[in-house]
Amino acid sequence: MKVSCLLLIAVVVQLFAVGACAQACPAALFTGQLVEQEGGELIALDSATGRPERIIWPFGFRLTREGERLAVVDGLGRVVAGEGDTVQLGGGERASGVWVVCGTIEVVAGTGASTGWPGALATYAHAVL
């Protein structure tokens, strides 16, 4: 019986590992300014074109209100970026106007979180598992 239990656990772990590895992260970089949209959503305006992009943040990230501004926080509650920040987001476009973040999240120096958010991270690297 002990052998069959170990075998079952190994199979479950293997299936989980295969599923986790199947998701790839596109190697693209988006630069834009985060702005609040009606309904409490942060979108980003492309720095080059001004085109709005809806942002899909990594698993565990959420939006929260920090004073008057909307902020993005990671799974540990640390402010990563927020409304008014110009950010560089690693990832790729899932569909027209929808950017999926799965790489680095960096606030461009001199904007928002890097200058005025208590406990904010100027550069945040998020690894996809």
Secondary structure as a PSIPRED ss2 file (coil, helix, strand):
# PSIPRED VFORMAT (PSIPRED V4.0)

   1 M C   1.000  0.000  0.000
   2 K H   0.000  1.000  0.000
   3 V H   0.000  1.000  0.000
   4 S H   0.000  1.000  0.000
   5 C H   0.000  1.000  0.000
   6 L H   0.000  1.000  0.000
   7 L H   0.000  1.000  0.000
   8 L H   0.000  1.000  0.000
   9 I H   0.000  1.000  0.000
  10 A H   0.000  1.000  0.000
  11 V H   0.000  1.000  0.000
  12 V H   0.000  1.000  0.000
  13 V H   0.000  1.000  0.000
  14 Q H   0.000  1.000  0.000
  15 L H   0.000  1.000  0.000
  16 F H   0.000  1.000  0.000
  17 A H   0.000  1.000  0.000
  18 V H   0.000  1.000  0.000
  19 G H   0.000  1.000  0.000
  20 A H   0.000  1.000  0.000
  21 C H   0.000  1.000  0.000
  22 A C   1.000  0.000  0.000
  23 Q C   1.000  0.000  0.000
  24 A C   1.000  0.000  0.000
  25 C C   1.000  0.000  0.000
  26 P C   1.000  0.000  0.000
  27 A C   1.000  0.000  0.000
  28 A E   0.000  0.000  1.000
  29 L E   0.000  0.000  1.000
  30 F E   0.000  0.000  1.000
  31 T E   0.000  0.000  1.000
  32 G E   0.000  0.000  1.000
  33 Q E   0.000  0.000  1.000
  34 L E   0.000  0.000  1.000
  35 V E   0.000  0.000  1.000
  36 E E   0.000  0.000  1.000
  37 Q E   0.000  0.000  1.000
  38 E C   1.000  0.000  0.000
  39 G C   1.000  0.000  0.000
  40 G C   1.000  0.000  0.000
  41 E E   0.000  0.000  1.000
  42 L E   0.000  0.000  1.000
  43 I E   0.000  0.000  1.000
  44 A E   0.000  0.000  1.000
  45 L E   0.000  0.000  1.000
  46 D E   0.000  0.000  1.000
  47 S C   1.000  0.000  0.000
  48 A C   1.000  0.000  0.000
  49 T C   1.000  0.000  0.000
  50 G C   1.000  0.000  0.000
  51 R C   1.000  0.000  0.000
  52 P E   0.000  0.000  1.000
  53 E E   0.000  0.000  1.000
  54 R E   0.000  0.000  1.000
  55 I E   0.000  0.000  1.000
  56 I E   0.000  0.000  1.000
  57 W C   1.000  0.000  0.000
  58 P C   1.000  0.000  0.000
  59 F C   1.000  0.000  0.000
  60 G C   1.000  0.000  0.000
  61 F C   1.000  0.000  0.000
  62 R E   0.000  0.000  1.000
  63 L E   0.000  0.000  1.000
  64 T E   0.000  0.000  1.000
  65 R E   0.000  0.000  1.000
  66 E E   0.000  0.000  1.000
  67 G C   1.000  0.000  0.000
  68 E C   1.000  0.000  0.000
  69 R E   0.000  0.000  1.000
  70 L E   0.000  0.000  1.000
  71 A E   0.000  0.000  1.000
  72 V E   0.000  0.000  1.000
  73 V E   0.000  0.000  1.000
  74 D C   1.000  0.000  0.000
  75 G C   1.000  0.000  0.000
  76 L C   1.000  0.000  0.000
  77 G C   1.000  0.000  0.000
  78 R C   1.000  0.000  0.000
  79 V E   0.000  0.000  1.000
  80 V E   0.000  0.000  1.000
  81 A E   0.000  0.000  1.000
  82 G E   0.000  0.000  1.000
  83 E C   1.000  0.000  0.000
  84 G C   1.000  0.000  0.000
  85 D C   1.000  0.000  0.000
  86 T E   0.000  0.000  1.000
  87 V E   0.000  0.000  1.000
  88 Q E   0.000  0.000  1.000
  89 L E   0.000  0.000  1.000
  90 G E   0.000  0.000  1.000
  91 G E   0.000  0.000  1.000
  92 G E   0.000  0.000  1.000
  93 E E   0.000  0.000  1.000
  94 R E   0.000  0.000  1.000
  95 A E   0.000  0.000  1.000
  96 S C   1.000  0.000  0.000
  97 G C   1.000  0.000  0.000
  98 V E   0.000  0.000  1.000
  99 W E   0.000  0.000  1.000
 100 V E   0.000  0.000  1.000
 101 V E   0.000  0.000  1.000
 102 C E   0.000  0.000  1.000
 103 G E   0.000  0.000  1.000
 104 T E   0.000  0.000  1.000
 105 I E   0.000  0.000  1.000
 106 E E   0.000  0.000  1.000
 107 V E   0.000  0.000  1.000
 108 V C   1.000  0.000  0.000
 109 A C   1.000  0.000  0.000
 110 G C   1.000  0.000  0.000
 111 T C   1.000  0.000  0.000
 112 G C   1.000  0.000  0.000
 113 A H   0.000  1.000  0.000
 114 S H   0.000  1.000  0.000
 115 T H   0.000  1.000  0.000
 116 G H   0.000  1.000  0.000
 117 W C   1.000  0.000  0.000
 118 P C   1.000  0.000  0.000
 119 G C   1.000  0.000  0.000
 120 A C   1.000  0.000  0.000
 121 L C   1.000  0.000  0.000
 122 A C   1.000  0.000  0.000
 123 T E   0.000  0.000  1.000
 124 Y E   0.000  0.000  1.000
 125 A E   0.000  0.000  1.000
 126 H C   1.000  0.000  0.000
 127 A C   1.000  0.000  0.000
 128 V C   1.000  0.000  0.000
 129 L C   1.000  0.000  0.000
